[in-house]
Amino acid sequence: MNRSILLGLFILLLGIGVGWLITRDAVEANSEAADNNHKKAVGDSNHAVSSRLPENLGPRVKKNSPLEDLLAIRNERIISFSSDDAYRKAIALLEGSDFKILGKLNRFRSLRISGKDLRSLDDLLDEDATIASNFVVSIPLVPDPETGSAGVAFGSEALEFLNITGDNSKWGKGVKIAIIDTGVAPHIALPDGIQKIVVDGVAEGELHGHGTAVTSLIVGQHSRVPGIAPSAPILSIQVADSTGSSNSFLLAKGIIAAVDNGAQVINISMGSYGDSGLVREAISYAQSAGSVIVASAGNDGFNFAANPAAYDGVISVGAIDATGTHMSFSNQSADLSLTAPGVGPTAAWPGDQSISFTGTSASAPFVSGTLAAIISESPYPITGAQAGEILLNYTNDAGDYGNDSSYGSGYLDVGRVMERATPGIVDLAVTSYNYELNSVSAFGNGLQIGIENQGTETVQGGQLIVNVDGGSYPVNLPTLSVNERHLATLPVGQSTLNDTGSLPVSSSITFSTETTDAQPSNNRRSEIITLPSSSNDGP
């Protein structure tokens, strides 16, 4: 666990177990102006529900977990109905009662209400109503560098790390991206003509800069703030106030507005640890329309992702630094989709300023921009969901071999996914080390070395030379097809590892033929394996 249990309990006991709560800026201002078949599916949820609520709504009042009770907004409820008639009758009853209707979502026959005596709702409404909490949703807290999670910042070089070497100025053209966030301010680094919607119910006030920063990582058009997909039309949907605070009801409305206004990609760099049925319903509505949703996993170092990143079919994104290392603040999850730059990429901030933007809030828009680029550059029409499937099939393995809770399917490599149809690229990479010590493993005990074919050609005749424990060991690699991963195991080094607690390892890939590898830098890897069994988190 990346944060101590005591810290987690301390947060909960302080009553801020919201994890994402609202009061800190999302950044630090700058004074200057698994295996190949285990990829996470997107857009095709096994739990998809129709855009209208079913007749059987289940429990009349949803029971919250203790954490969710802390996250529920006091004196508020979301009420949903299974029929139009019941919905209309309830509105008439509530308007004549002591309760106040704060918002209506007609598409899902849902109301946001407030009142002091919420227990009396049972007496006022009939059995057709389902009553649920309205949870706090907010921008993630800024990771504290003093906790050891500072990492190496990307600055203005994130695109270089992502292997973008050519002209990407036209990427995203015609692909509308919705930024569900705090709103977007005019900025010298941003294009003109950004479409803006403020969801009814958002408190008026000065714009928080979080949404501006997120947007700039996608469509930034300045040398210091370069975006992934500069030509993508942006739809800014403001669901949060000047403190970065929102709620489940407003988030659901924002998702619906994004779909209804033609968004193919929806970026949500916000979240909650409350599980809202209404937000789930809105997510399903978006997915059924062919939109793909990208959400940040959260900055609390938890072993589970925030919502909606945790929901089926949502692309959940964790954070790495400029060395490719998974950051301890980035929430881990068995269902994490992938990781992307999340430490200090330069981003825009209101007032034509620039900032060093850290957190999974920054990671998500890199993925959203890449999805727009995949769609716009596709030779045939594809949906956002199909773009998501393509993207997750071309991530670079990292951390433990195959899918893992820190990296998901791997880390984002934009150049690789955009060049996937370019023939002739040979690129074998050493991706991971691990040591299985006195354990039962499907791959055998000993030193395990992960290899991945990250090129566009099937590769045969490769050889891995492993230097460990004073010896040099050649390992003939099998023929590897495109995207195929292979785990080589050597039963060496156990005595040294037991005696000293560490085992230096280096390896490199060579070819028996005159084969030129496109990225020789990833053909070799050096690392010191320590006890207990661990692997370098870098790529």
SULGI-V625547 format. One record per backbone hydrogen bond with DSSP energy under -0.5 kcal/mol. CO is the residue of the C=O (numbers start at 1). NH is the residue of the N-H. E is the energy in kcal/mol with one decimal. If there is no record, write none. Layout:
BEGIN
co: {CO CO}
nh: {NH NH}
e: {E E}
END
This chain:
BEGIN
co: {4 5 6 7 8 9 10 11 12 16 18 19 27 28 32 35 36 45 55 60 65 66 67 68 71 73 75 77 77 78 79 80 83 84 85 86 87 88 89 90 91 92 93 94 100 100 103 105 105 106 109 110 111 111 112 112 113 114 116 117 118 119 120 121 126 128 130 131 132 133 134 135 137 138 143 144 144 145 145 151 152 154 155 157 158 159 160 162 162 163 166 168 170 171 172 174 176 176 176 177 178 178 179 179 180 181 181 186 187 189 195 197 197 199 208 209 210 211 212 213 214 214 215 215 216 217 218 220 225 229 231 233 234 234 235 235 236 236 237 237 238 241 244 245 246 247 248 249 250 251 252 253 254 255 256 257 258 259 264 265 266 266 267 268 268 271 272 274 275 276 277 278 279 280 281 282 283 284 285 286 287 290 290 292 293 294 295 297 298 301 301 302 306 307 308 311 313 314 315 316 316 317 318 319 320 320 321 323 325 327 329 333 337 338 339 340 342 342 343 344 345 347 349 353 354 355 355 356 356 357 359 359 360 361 362 363 363 364 364 365 366 367 368 369 370 371 372 373 374 375 383 384 385 386 387 388 389 390 391 392 395 396 404 405 407 408 410 411 413 414 415 417 419 421 422 424 425 425 425 426 427 427 429 429 432 434 435 436 436 439 441 446 447 448 449 450 450 451 452 452 453 459 461 462 463 463 464 464 465 465 466 466 467 468 471 472 473 475 479 480 481 484 486 486 488 490 490 493 494 495 496 496 496 497 501 503 504 505 506 507 508 510 513 515 517 519 520 521 522 523 525 527 527 529 538}
nh: {8 9 10 11 12 13 14 16 15 19 20 141 29 356 354 38 39 48 57 131 69 70 71 72 136 76 115 79 113 132 111 130 87 88 89 90 91 92 93 94 95 96 96 97 102 114 112 108 110 109 81 105 79 113 102 103 77 100 118 120 121 122 124 125 129 82 80 62 78 135 73 248 246 271 145 147 149 148 150 153 322 157 346 161 162 164 163 414 415 165 168 171 173 231 175 176 178 264 265 235 180 267 181 237 269 239 240 351 190 221 236 199 238 202 211 213 214 215 216 217 217 218 218 219 220 228 229 227 222 232 174 177 195 236 179 237 197 238 181 239 199 244 139 241 137 251 252 253 254 255 256 257 258 259 260 261 263 262 292 178 268 294 180 270 296 138 307 276 277 280 281 282 283 284 285 286 287 288 289 291 290 384 385 266 315 268 317 306 331 2 3 332 310 272 311 314 43 316 295 337 338 297 340 327 342 343 324 539 321 330 301 336 409 318 412 320 344 359 154 155 357 355 353 349 30 347 357 28 358 345 362 363 364 365 366 366 367 367 368 369 370 371 372 373 374 375 376 377 378 378 387 388 389 390 391 392 393 393 394 395 397 411 408 333 410 404 339 396 417 418 419 420 422 423 425 426 427 456 457 518 454 455 431 452 450 448 437 438 446 441 444 436 490 434 488 431 432 486 429 454 483 480 512 477 465 510 466 475 467 508 468 473 506 471 468 474 466 464 481 459 484 453 451 488 449 447 492 497 498 499 500 501 502 501 531 529 469 527 467 525 465 463 515 517 520 522 523 524 430 509 507 505 529 503 399}
e: {-1.9 -2.6 -2.6 -2.4 -2.1 -3.1 -1.7 -1.9 -1.7 -1.7 -3.3 -0.6 -0.6 -1.5 -2.2 -1.8 -0.6 -1.1 -1.0 -3.7 -2.1 -1.2 -1.2 -1.5 -2.0 -1.5 -1.8 -0.5 -2.7 -2.5 -2.6 -2.6 -2.0 -2.5 -2.4 -2.3 -1.9 -1.9 -2.4 -3.0 -2.3 -0.8 -0.6 -1.7 -0.8 -2.2 -2.6 -1.1 -1.9 -1.2 -1.7 -2.8 -2.5 -0.6 -3.0 -1.4 -2.2 -2.6 -0.9 -1.3 -1.7 -1.0 -1.8 -2.7 -1.6 -0.8 -2.5 -2.0 -3.3 -0.6 -3.1 -1.7 -3.3 -1.9 -0.7 -1.9 -0.7 -1.5 -0.6 -0.6 -2.7 -1.9 -2.5 -1.8 -2.0 -2.4 -1.7 -0.6 -2.2 -0.8 -0.7 -1.4 -1.7 -1.8 -2.4 -0.7 -0.5 -2.0 -1.7 -2.8 -0.7 -3.2 -0.9 -2.3 -0.5 -2.7 -1.5 -0.5 -1.6 -3.0 -3.4 -0.6 -3.1 -1.8 -0.5 -2.3 -2.4 -2.2 -2.0 -1.2 -0.6 -0.5 -1.4 -2.5 -1.8 -1.6 -2.5 -2.2 -1.2 -1.9 -0.6 -2.4 -1.8 -0.6 -2.6 -0.6 -3.0 -0.6 -2.0 -0.7 -2.2 -1.8 -1.5 -2.1 -1.8 -2.4 -2.5 -2.0 -2.3 -2.3 -2.1 -2.5 -2.0 -2.0 -2.8 -1.2 -2.6 -2.0 -2.1 -2.9 -0.5 -3.0 -2.2 -0.6 -1.6 -2.2 -3.5 -0.9 -0.6 -2.1 -2.1 -2.1 -2.6 -2.4 -2.0 -2.2 -2.5 -2.5 -0.9 -2.2 -1.6 -1.3 -1.2 -2.6 -2.7 -3.0 -2.0 -2.2 -2.4 -0.8 -0.6 -2.9 -1.5 -2.0 -1.7 -1.7 -0.8 -0.9 -2.6 -1.2 -1.6 -2.4 -1.9 -2.1 -2.6 -0.5 -2.1 -0.6 -1.7 -1.3 -2.5 -1.6 -2.8 -2.3 -2.3 -1.7 -0.5 -3.0 -2.2 -1.8 -2.2 -2.6 -1.9 -2.2 -1.1 -2.2 -0.7 -1.3 -0.6 -1.0 -1.3 -1.0 -2.0 -0.8 -0.8 -0.6 -1.2 -0.6 -2.3 -2.7 -1.5 -2.3 -1.9 -1.9 -2.5 -2.2 -2.7 -2.1 -0.6 -0.8 -2.0 -2.0 -1.7 -2.0 -2.6 -2.2 -0.8 -1.0 -1.8 -0.5 -0.5 -2.3 -2.1 -1.8 -1.8 -1.6 -1.9 -2.4 -1.9 -2.5 -1.5 -0.8 -1.9 -0.7 -0.6 -0.7 -0.5 -2.5 -1.2 -3.6 -2.9 -0.5 -0.7 -2.2 -2.4 -3.4 -0.8 -0.6 -2.5 -0.7 -1.0 -2.3 -2.7 -1.9 -2.6 -2.5 -0.9 -2.9 -2.3 -1.0 -1.7 -2.8 -1.9 -2.6 -0.5 -3.0 -0.6 -3.0 -0.5 -1.6 -0.6 -3.2 -1.8 -2.0 -2.1 -0.5 -2.9 -3.2 -0.5 -2.7 -2.1 -2.5 -2.9 -0.6 -3.0 -2.6 -2.0 -2.4 -2.6 -2.6 -2.8 -0.6 -0.5 -1.5 -1.9 -2.6 -0.7 -2.9 -3.3 -2.1 -2.9 -3.0 -2.6 -0.6 -0.6 -1.6 -1.6 -0.6 -2.6 -1.3 -2.0 -3.1 -0.6 -2.6 -0.7}
END
